[in-house]
Amino acid sequence: MLLTVLCLMLLATTATSQDSFGDVIANIRHTIKDIKSNCFQTEGVDENELERILMLGKYDSTNHDLKCAVKCLYVNTEIMSSTGEINEANMKTKTGTSNVDIQDAVVANCKGFTDSDLCERTYKISNCTYHTIKSGLTGRE
Ligand SMILES: *[C@@H]1O[C@H](CO)[C@@H](O)[C@H](O)[C@H]1NC(C)=O
């Protein structure tokens, strides 16, 4: 009996954390595929800058145009309005993970940045989101 309970608990755990971080990145790529080029061309930023973010999680850029290209992604996916209002429902569904605990953590940890420069603010939201999802799925940043 105890063994059955333990096995069921184990199953439940694997069922809720079955997204791998690679799946999440693939889902995010799918979400932005039709808007990415337009955002990066408009801001005059090489799309390889986005690859550094998606593949390596590198949020160390000082390129303001890159931050504005990230803002463009957030506005076009309607996670954020053009005036900086966060849509929590979209913020959750567009994390790329179906894990509700991680979706909630992203909203709790990442919606509160207040930089008046919306490009700076969005870059921080994106960095926070990336790290929150990664640590939620892998236990490390
Ligand atoms: C990105 O997030 C990490 C982890 O929370 C933090 O240590 C780092 O300072 C952040 N970088 C930027 C540019 O916000």
The ligand as an SDF file (V2000), in Angstrom:
LIG
                    3D

 14 14  0  0  0  0  0  0  0  0999 V2000
   19.4020   38.2910  -14.4720 C   0  0  0  0  0  0  0  0  0  0  0  0
   18.8830   37.4580  -13.4570 O   0  0  0  0  0  0  0  0  0  0  0  0
   19.8770   36.9410  -12.5900 C   0  0  0  0  0  0  0  0  0  0  0  0
   19.2010   35.9270  -11.6620 C   0  0  0  0  0  0  0  0  0  0  0  0
   18.1190   36.4820  -10.9980 O   0  0  0  0  0  0  0  0  0  0  0  0
   20.5260   38.1110  -11.8580 C   0  0  0  0  0  0  0  0  0  0  0  0
   21.5360   37.6040  -11.0070 O   0  0  0  0  0  0  0  0  0  0  0  0
   21.1040   39.0900  -12.8650 C   0  0  0  0  0  0  0  0  0  0  0  0
   21.6000   40.2330  -12.1890 O   0  0  0  0  0  0  0  0  0  0  0  0
   20.0600   39.5220  -13.8690 C   0  0  0  0  0  0  0  0  0  0  0  0
   20.6490   40.3340  -14.9230 N   0  0  0  0  0  0  0  0  0  0  0  0
   20.0190   41.4020  -15.4280 C   0  0  0  0  0  0  0  0  0  0  0  0
   20.7110   42.1100  -16.5320 C   0  0  0  0  0  0  0  0  0  0  0  0
   18.9370   41.8070  -15.0050 O   0  0  0  0  0  0  0  0  0  0  0  0
  1  2  1  0
  1 10  1  0
  2  3  1  0
  3  4  1  0
  3  6  1  0
  4  5  1  0
  6  7  1  0
  6  8  1  0
  8  9  1  0
  8 10  1  0
 10 11  1  0
 11 12  1  0
 12 13  1  0
 12 14  2  0
M  END
$$$$
